[in-house]
């Protein structure tokens, strides 16, 4: 594959105002959302009286306790007592370090609630979670989980980018710095709403050509932007501020890279990985570019289509065939 430009041009300055639908007034939308702190009760368990403690936990968190034990912690009924005792002992410092998050959690939960109000506005038939449940799982487990009645947040992946758990050799082997820099509490609302979108519209991208997968990612980012319209785009895209500014400034160069390398209609898994997987940068564009650059271009294609079809609902957008959307958008950055 040819490199169109050896180094991504970092041209800074003012970015054109984002084109977005007016924010609906949803202040009167009644969304009941409570926060339950599973990790507090879990780490307070009396492991010497394991069965009794588990019964108490099950009564307080019906359903989620079982999900946590077997799907998040990964234990089994036969080994649960030993596994839970070992986990609590090993993760005491993580539990302690997670406590400061709750000094700002009211802001986080308010952002999630505002997002839920807009989800209800655009998708009134979607059954929203009634609870936020916080938990602490293993470092290699989930950051966010949808349950039948809750959105569950794994605090072990939001302790701050410089937390010893992430910068350790083991942590970096799982989560290199370009990933762990996003392990900060400010990313929680965007992660939560991304999970809602994926729950409404499970991704079905396997085998699709690159451009269709780009559009599908662009759809999700566009919808996320409507759910969290006041949130910084860096938190929604996962790009740094400099990467995001450079993407807008170099939009034409990025598009030319796709065209000149003739990859838009390719479904080769390696090509897909080159442009749609998180990475330190996009190889074909050089350092300074973000990984997952296809997400950005897909987002711009979707914005172009929505501008031409300004009466289309978000439901129509999400159900639109991605290839047809691409063809109708006639995207060509100037």
Secondary structure, DSSP 8 states (H G I E B T S, - for coil): ---S-SS-----S-------------TT-----EEEEHHHHHHT--GGGHHHHHHHHHHHSTTHHHHIIIIIS---TTTHHHHHHHHHHHTHHHHHHHGGGGGSHHHHHHHHHHHHHHHHHH-TTS---SEEEEE---TTS-SEEE-SSEEEEEGGG-S-TT-HHHHSHHHHHHS-HHHHTT-SGGGHHHHHHHHHHHHHS----TT--HHHHHHHHHHHHHHHHHHTTTS-HHHHH---HHHHHHHHHTHHHHHHHHHHTT-TT---HHHHHHHHS--SS-TTT-TTS-S-HHHHHHHHHHHHHHHHTTT--HHHHHHS-HHHHHHHHT----
